[in-house]
Structures are given as C-alpha cells and as structure tokens.
Amino acid sequence: MISYANILRHAIKASGKTLQEISEECRKRGISISNSYLSRLQNGFKNPPREQINNVLAQVLGVDSEILNAAGAAQKIKKAYPNLKIKHKKRRVIC
C-alpha cells in the first residue's frame, strides 16, 4: 500500500505549487497550515491530518479528497492495529 506521505508528495509535485502557495491557498479556504507542517506531512514525520484538512488540501492540489482520506484512514488503522492481517481471497469470474 502506498503511504499517505507518498500520495501527498506526488500530489504536491503534480500540482506544480510550492509549499508556500499551498499554505496560502489553504488559508484562503479557512484552514491554517504552515509550510513546515506540509513538509512534515509529505515526508511522513506527521500523522495524516483530519478529514477537513484533507478535503481542503485536495481542493488546493486538484486531487480527489477520497484518495487522501482513504490513505490517511488506512495509515491510522495500521498504526492502531499493527498485528491486523487481512487475507485476500482470489476470486474467479465465470462467464
């Protein structure tokens, strides 16, 4: 699974915006996010933020908010339940 930090880093790079520009656009949308916080998020030094912040980040970066929220939730679950194993069954489609 791709980490929240990797997804965010790729979204930031694809947007072509600087961390300062992202911070300013978030502030205009009512969410105060510093450059250093964004840097720590994209480098995996901070836990994924709450849904409200992800939604604003997604708007600013031009990505689907569900991607950021799902990655953040998955990372939080993995951290809360480190021994959790999910078994995937292979399924065949018969036509």
KEGU-934036 format. One record per atom (N, C-alpha, C): residue in three letters; atom name; residue number from 1; x, y, z. Coordinates in steps of 0.1 Angstrom, whole numbers. Layout:
% residues N
+---------+-------+-----+-------+-------+-------+
! residuo ! atomo ! num !    c1 !    c2 !    c3 !
+---------+-------+-----+-------+-------+-------+
!     ALA !    CA ! NUM !     X !     Y !     Z !
...
+---------+-------+-----+-------+-------+-------+
//
This chain:
% residues 95
+---------+-------+-----+-------+-------+-------+
! residuo ! atomo ! num !    c1 !    c2 !    c3 !
+---------+-------+-----+-------+-------+-------+
!     MET !     N !   1 !     8 !   -12 !     0 !
!     MET !    CA !   1 !     0 !     0 !     0 !
!     MET !     C !   1 !     9 !    12 !     0 !
!     ILE !     N !   2 !     5 !    22 !    -8 !
!     ILE !    CA !   2 !    12 !    35 !    -8 !
!     ILE !     C !   2 !     8 !    43 !     4 !
!     SER !     N !   3 !    18 !    49 !    10 !
!     SER !    CA !   3 !    16 !    57 !    22 !
!     SER !     C !   3 !     9 !    70 !    19 !
!     TYR !     N !   4 !     3 !    76 !    30 !
!     TYR !    CA !   4 !    -3 !    89 !    29 !
!     TYR !     C !   4 !     8 !    99 !    24 !
!     ALA !     N !   5 !    19 !    98 !    30 !
!     ALA !    CA !   5 !    30 !   108 !    27 !
!     ALA !     C !   5 !    34 !   107 !    12 !
!     ASN !     N !   6 !    35 !    95 !     7 !
!     ASN !    CA !   6 !    38 !    94 !    -7 !
!     ASN !     C !   6 !    28 !   100 !   -16 !
!     ILE !     N !   7 !    15 !    97 !   -13 !
!     ILE !    CA !   7 !     4 !   102 !   -21 !
!     ILE !     C !   7 !     4 !   117 !   -21 !
!     LEU !     N !   8 !     6 !   123 !    -9 !
!     LEU !    CA !   8 !     6 !   138 !    -7 !
!     LEU !     C !   8 !    18 !   143 !   -15 !
!     ARG !     N !   9 !    30 !   137 !   -14 !
!     ARG !    CA !   9 !    42 !   142 !   -20 !
!     ARG !     C !   9 !    39 !   143 !   -36 !
!     HIS !     N !  10 !    34 !   132 !   -41 !
!     HIS !    CA !  10 !    31 !   131 !   -55 !
!     HIS !     C !  10 !    21 !   142 !   -60 !
!     ALA !     N !  11 !    11 !   144 !   -51 !
!     ALA !    CA !  11 !     0 !   154 !   -55 !
!     ALA !     C !  11 !     6 !   168 !   -55 !
!     ILE !     N !  12 !    15 !   170 !   -45 !
!     ILE !    CA !  12 !    21 !   184 !   -44 !
!     ILE !     C !  12 !    30 !   186 !   -56 !
!     LYS !     N !  13 !    38 !   176 !   -60 !
!     LYS !    CA !  13 !    47 !   177 !   -71 !
!     LYS !     C !  13 !    39 !   179 !   -84 !
!     ALA !     N !  14 !    28 !   171 !   -86 !
!     ALA !    CA !  14 !    20 !   172 !   -98 !
!     ALA !     C !  14 !    13 !   186 !   -99 !
!     SER !     N !  15 !    10 !   192 !   -88 !
!     SER !    CA !  15 !     3 !   205 !   -88 !
!     SER !     C !  15 !    12 !   216 !   -93 !
!     GLY !     N !  16 !    25 !   214 !   -91 !
!     GLY !    CA !  16 !    35 !   224 !   -95 !
!     GLY !     C !  16 !    35 !   236 !   -86 !
!     LYS !     N !  17 !    29 !   235 !   -74 !
!     LYS !    CA !  17 !    28 !   246 !   -65 !
!     LYS !     C !  17 !    39 !   244 !   -54 !
!     THR !     N !  18 !    43 !   255 !   -49 !
!     THR !    CA !  18 !    53 !   255 !   -37 !
!     THR !     C !  18 !    45 !   252 !   -25 !
!     LEU !     N !  19 !    52 !   248 !   -14 !
!     LEU !    CA !  19 !    45 !   247 !    -1 !
!     LEU !     C !  19 !    39 !   260 !     4 !
!     GLN !     N !  20 !    46 !   271 !     1 !
!     GLN !    CA !  20 !    41 !   284 !     5 !
!     GLN !     C !  20 !    28 !   287 !    -2 !
!     GLU !     N !  21 !    27 !   284 !   -15 !
!     GLU !    CA !  21 !    15 !   286 !   -23 !
!     GLU !     C !  21 !     3 !   278 !   -18 !
!     ILE !     N !  22 !     6 !   265 !   -15 !
!     ILE !    CA !  22 !    -4 !   256 !   -10 !
!     ILE !     C !  22 !    -9 !   262 !     4 !
!     SER !     N !  23 !     1 !   266 !    12 !
!     SER !    CA !  23 !    -3 !   271 !    26 !
!     SER !     C !  23 !   -12 !   283 !    24 !
!     GLU !     N !  24 !    -9 !   292 !    15 !
!     GLU !    CA !  24 !   -17 !   304 !    13 !
!     GLU !     C !  24 !   -31 !   301 !     8 !
!     GLU !     N !  25 !   -32 !   292 !    -2 !
!     GLU !    CA !  25 !   -45 !   288 !    -7 !
!     GLU !     C !  25 !   -53 !   281 !     4 !
!     CYS !     N !  26 !   -47 !   273 !    12 !
!     CYS !    CA !  26 !   -55 !   267 !    23 !
!     CYS !     C !  26 !   -60 !   277 !    33 !
!     ARG !     N !  27 !   -52 !   287 !    36 !
!     ARG !    CA !  27 !   -56 !   298 !    45 !
!     ARG !     C !  27 !   -68 !   305 !    39 !
!     LYS !     N !  28 !   -68 !   308 !    26 !
!     LYS !    CA !  28 !   -79 !   314 !    19 !
!     LYS !     C !  28 !   -92 !   306 !    21 !
!     ARG !     N !  29 !   -90 !   293 !    22 !
!     ARG !    CA !  29 !  -102 !   284 !    24 !
!     ARG !     C !  29 !  -105 !   281 !    38 !
!     GLY !     N !  30 !   -99 !   288 !    47 !
!     GLY !    CA !  30 !  -102 !   287 !    61 !
!     GLY !     C !  30 !   -94 !   277 !    70 !
!     ILE !     N !  31 !   -84 !   272 !    64 !
!     ILE !    CA !  31 !   -76 !   262 !    71 !
!     ILE !     C !  31 !   -61 !   267 !    72 !
!     SER !     N !  32 !   -56 !   269 !    84 !
!     SER !    CA !  32 !   -43 !   274 !    86 !
!     SER !     C !  32 !   -33 !   263 !    86 !
!     ILE !     N !  33 !   -24 !   262 !    76 !
!     ILE !    CA !  33 !   -14 !   251 !    75 !
!     ILE !     C !  33 !    -1 !   258 !    72 !
!     SER !     N !  34 !     9 !   255 !    80 !
!     SER !    CA !  34 !    22 !   261 !    78 !
!     SER !     C !  34 !    30 !   253 !    67 !
!     ASN !     N !  35 !    40 !   260 !    62 !
!     ASN !    CA !  35 !    49 !   253 !    52 !
!     ASN !     C !  35 !    56 !   241 !    59 !
!     SER !     N !  36 !    60 !   243 !    71 !
!     SER !    CA !  36 !    67 !   232 !    78 !
!     SER !     C !  36 !    58 !   220 !    81 !
!     TYR !     N !  37 !    46 !   223 !    84 !
!     TYR !    CA !  37 !    36 !   212 !    87 !
!     TYR !     C !  37 !    34 !   204 !    74 !
!     LEU !     N !  38 !    33 !   211 !    62 !
!     LEU !    CA !  38 !    31 !   204 !    50 !
!     LEU !     C !  38 !    44 !   196 !    46 !
!     SER !     N !  39 !    55 !   201 !    49 !
!     SER !    CA !  39 !    68 !   194 !    47 !
!     SER !     C !  39 !    68 !   181 !    55 !
!     ARG !     N !  40 !    65 !   183 !    68 !
!     ARG !    CA !  40 !    65 !   171 !    77 !
!     ARG !     C !  40 !    55 !   161 !    73 !
!     LEU !     N !  41 !    43 !   165 !    68 !
!     LEU !    CA !  41 !    33 !   156 !    63 !
!     LEU !     C !  41 !    38 !   148 !    51 !
!     GLN !     N !  42 !    44 !   155 !    41 !
!     GLN !    CA !  42 !    48 !   148 !    29 !
!     GLN !     C !  42 !    60 !   140 !    31 !
!     ASN !     N !  43 !    67 !   142 !    41 !
!     ASN !    CA !  43 !    79 !   134 !    44 !
!     ASN !     C !  43 !    76 !   123 !    55 !
!     GLY !     N !  44 !    64 !   122 !    59 !
!     GLY !    CA !  44 !    60 !   111 !    68 !
!     GLY !     C !  44 !    63 !   113 !    83 !
!     PHE !     N !  45 !    67 !   126 !    86 !
!     PHE !    CA !  45 !    70 !   128 !   100 !
!     PHE !     C !  45 !    58 !   132 !   109 !
!     LYS !     N !  46 !    47 !   134 !   103 !
!     LYS !    CA !  46 !    35 !   137 !   110 !
!     LYS !     C !  46 !    24 !   127 !   106 !
!     ASN !     N !  47 !    15 !   124 !   115 !
!     ASN !    CA !  47 !     4 !   115 !   111 !
!     ASN !     C !  47 !    -6 !   123 !   102 !
!     PRO !     N !  48 !   -13 !   115 !    94 !
!     PRO !    CA !  48 !   -22 !   122 !    84 !
!     PRO !     C !  48 !   -32 !   130 !    92 !
!     PRO !     N !  49 !   -36 !   142 !    86 !
!     PRO !    CA !  49 !   -45 !   151 !    93 !
!     PRO !     C !  49 !   -59 !   146 !    92 !
!     ARG !     N !  50 !   -68 !   154 !    99 !
!     ARG !    CA !  50 !   -82 !   150 !    99 !
!     ARG !     C !  50 !   -88 !   153 !    86 !
!     GLU !     N !  51 !  -100 !   148 !    84 !
!     GLU !    CA !  51 !  -107 !   148 !    71 !
!     GLU !     C !  51 !  -109 !   162 !    65 !
!     GLN !     N !  52 !  -112 !   172 !    74 !
!     GLN !    CA !  52 !  -114 !   186 !    70 !
!     GLN !     C !  52 !  -102 !   191 !    63 !
!     ILE !     N !  53 !   -90 !   189 !    69 !
!     ILE !    CA !  53 !   -78 !   194 !    63 !
!     ILE !     C !  53 !   -75 !   187 !    50 !
!     ASN !     N !  54 !   -77 !   173 !    49 !
!     ASN !    CA !  54 !   -75 !   166 !    37 !
!     ASN !     C !  54 !   -84 !   171 !    26 !
!     ASN !     N !  55 !   -96 !   175 !    29 !
!     ASN !    CA !  55 !  -106 !   180 !    19 !
!     ASN !     C !  55 !  -101 !   193 !    13 !
!     VAL !     N !  56 !   -96 !   202 !    21 !
!     VAL !    CA !  56 !   -90 !   214 !    16 !
!     VAL !     C !  56 !   -78 !   212 !     8 !
!     LEU !     N !  57 !   -69 !   204 !    13 !
!     LEU !    CA !  57 !   -57 !   200 !     6 !
!     LEU !     C !  57 !   -60 !   195 !    -8 !
!     ALA !     N !  58 !   -70 !   186 !    -8 !
!     ALA !    CA !  58 !   -74 !   180 !   -21 !
!     ALA !     C !  58 !   -79 !   191 !   -31 !
!     GLN !     N !  59 !   -87 !   200 !   -26 !
!     GLN !    CA !  59 !   -91 !   211 !   -34 !
!     GLN !     C !  59 !   -80 !   219 !   -40 !
!     VAL !     N !  60 !   -71 !   223 !   -31 !
!     VAL !    CA !  60 !   -59 !   231 !   -35 !
!     VAL !     C !  60 !   -50 !   224 !   -45 !
!     LEU !     N !  61 !   -48 !   211 !   -43 !
!     LEU !    CA !  61 !   -39 !   203 !   -51 !
!     LEU !     C !  61 !   -46 !   197 !   -64 !
!     GLY !     N !  62 !   -59 !   198 !   -64 !
!     GLY !    CA !  62 !   -66 !   193 !   -76 !
!     GLY !     C !  62 !   -67 !   178 !   -76 !
!     VAL !     N !  63 !   -68 !   171 !   -65 !
!     VAL !    CA !  63 !   -70 !   157 !   -64 !
!     VAL !     C !  63 !   -83 !   153 !   -57 !
!     ASP !     N !  64 !   -87 !   141 !   -58 !
!     ASP !    CA !  64 !   -99 !   136 !   -52 !
!     ASP !     C !  64 !   -96 !   135 !   -37 !
!     SER !     N !  65 !  -105 !   141 !   -29 !
!     SER !    CA !  65 !  -103 !   141 !   -14 !
!     SER !     C !  65 !  -104 !   127 !    -9 !
!     GLU !     N !  66 !  -112 !   118 !   -16 !
!     GLU !    CA !  66 !  -113 !   104 !   -11 !
!     GLU !     C !  66 !   -99 !    97 !   -11 !
!     ILE !     N !  67 !   -91 !   100 !   -20 !
!     ILE !    CA !  67 !   -77 !    94 !   -20 !
!     ILE !     C !  67 !   -70 !    98 !    -8 !
!     LEU !     N !  68 !   -69 !   110 !    -4 !
!     LEU !    CA !  68 !   -62 !   115 !     8 !
!     LEU !     C !  68 !   -68 !   109 !    20 !
!     ASN !     N !  69 !   -82 !   110 !    21 !
!     ASN !    CA !  69 !   -88 !   105 !    33 !
!     ASN !     C !  69 !   -87 !    90 !    35 !
!     ALA !     N !  70 !   -88 !    82 !    24 !
!     ALA !    CA !  70 !   -86 !    68 !    25 !
!     ALA !     C !  70 !   -72 !    64 !    29 !
!     ALA !     N !  71 !   -62 !    70 !    23 !
!     ALA !    CA !  71 !   -48 !    68 !    27 !
!     ALA !     C !  71 !   -46 !    71 !    41 !
!     GLY !     N !  72 !   -51 !    82 !    46 !
!     GLY !    CA !  72 !   -49 !    86 !    60 !
!     GLY !     C !  72 !   -56 !    77 !    69 !
!     ALA !     N !  73 !   -68 !    73 !    66 !
!     ALA !    CA !  73 !   -75 !    63 !    75 !
!     ALA !     C !  73 !   -68 !    50 !    75 !
!     ALA !     N !  74 !   -63 !    45 !    64 !
!     ALA !    CA !  74 !   -56 !    32 !    63 !
!     ALA !     C !  74 !   -44 !    33 !    72 !
!     GLN !     N !  75 !   -37 !    44 !    71 !
!     GLN !    CA !  75 !   -24 !    45 !    79 !
!     GLN !     C !  75 !   -27 !    46 !    94 !
!     LYS !     N !  76 !   -38 !    53 !    98 !
!     LYS !    CA !  76 !   -42 !    53 !   112 !
!     LYS !     C !  76 !   -46 !    40 !   117 !
!     ILE !     N !  77 !   -53 !    32 !   109 !
!     ILE !    CA !  77 !   -58 !    18 !   113 !
!     ILE !     C !  77 !   -45 !     9 !   115 !
!     LYS !     N !  78 !   -36 !    10 !   105 !
!     LYS !    CA !  78 !   -24 !     2 !   106 !
!     LYS !     C !  78 !   -16 !     5 !   118 !
!     LYS !     N !  79 !   -15 !    18 !   122 !
!     LYS !    CA !  79 !    -8 !    22 !   134 !
!     LYS !     C !  79 !   -15 !    17 !   147 !
!     ALA !     N !  80 !   -29 !    18 !   147 !
!     ALA !    CA !  80 !   -36 !    14 !   159 !
!     ALA !     C !  80 !   -37 !    -1 !   160 !
!     TYR !     N !  81 !   -36 !    -8 !   149 !
!     TYR !    CA !  81 !   -37 !   -23 !   150 !
!     TYR !     C !  81 !   -25 !   -29 !   142 !
!     PRO !     N !  82 !   -13 !   -28 !   147 !
!     PRO !    CA !  82 !    -2 !   -33 !   139 !
!     PRO !     C !  82 !    -2 !   -48 !   136 !
!     ASN !     N !  83 !    -9 !   -56 !   143 !
!     ASN !    CA !  83 !    -9 !   -70 !   141 !
!     ASN !     C !  83 !   -21 !   -74 !   132 !
!     LEU !     N !  84 !   -29 !   -65 !   128 !
!     LEU !    CA !  84 !   -40 !   -68 !   119 !
!     LEU !     C !  84 !   -36 !   -73 !   106 !
!     LYS !     N !  85 !   -41 !   -85 !   102 !
!     LYS !    CA !  85 !   -38 !   -91 !    89 !
!     LYS !     C !  85 !   -51 !   -93 !    82 !
!     ILE !     N !  86 !   -51 !   -89 !    69 !
!     ILE !    CA !  86 !   -63 !   -90 !    61 !
!     ILE !     C !  86 !   -59 !  -100 !    50 !
!     LYS !     N !  87 !   -67 !  -111 !    50 !
!     LYS !    CA !  87 !   -65 !  -121 !    39 !
!     LYS !     C !  87 !   -73 !  -118 !    27 !
!     HIS !     N !  88 !   -67 !  -118 !    16 !
!     HIS !    CA !  88 !   -75 !  -116 !     3 !
!     HIS !     C !  88 !   -77 !  -130 !    -3 !
!     LYS !     N !  89 !   -89 !  -132 !    -7 !
!     LYS !    CA !  89 !   -92 !  -145 !   -14 !
!     LYS !     C !  89 !   -92 !  -141 !   -29 !
!     LYS !     N !  90 !   -86 !  -150 !   -37 !
!     LYS !    CA !  90 !   -87 !  -149 !   -51 !
!     LYS !     C !  90 !  -100 !  -154 !   -56 !
!     ARG !     N !  91 !  -106 !  -146 !   -64 !
!     ARG !    CA !  91 !  -120 !  -150 !   -69 !
!     ARG !     C !  91 !  -119 !  -151 !   -84 !
!     ARG !     N !  92 !  -126 !  -161 !   -89 !
!     ARG !    CA !  92 !  -127 !  -163 !  -103 !
!     ARG !     C !  92 !  -140 !  -158 !  -108 !
!     VAL !     N !  93 !  -140 !  -152 !  -120 !
!     VAL !    CA !  93 !  -152 !  -148 !  -126 !
!     VAL !     C !  93 !  -155 !  -158 !  -137 !
!     ILE !     N !  94 !  -167 !  -164 !  -136 !
!     ILE !    CA !  94 !  -171 !  -174 !  -146 !
!     ILE !     C !  94 !  -182 !  -168 !  -154 !
!     CYS !     N !  95 !  -180 !  -168 !  -167 !
!     CYS !    CA !  95 !  -190 !  -163 !  -176 !
!     CYS !     C !  95 !  -197 !  -174 !  -184 !
+---------+-------+-----+-------+-------+-------+
//
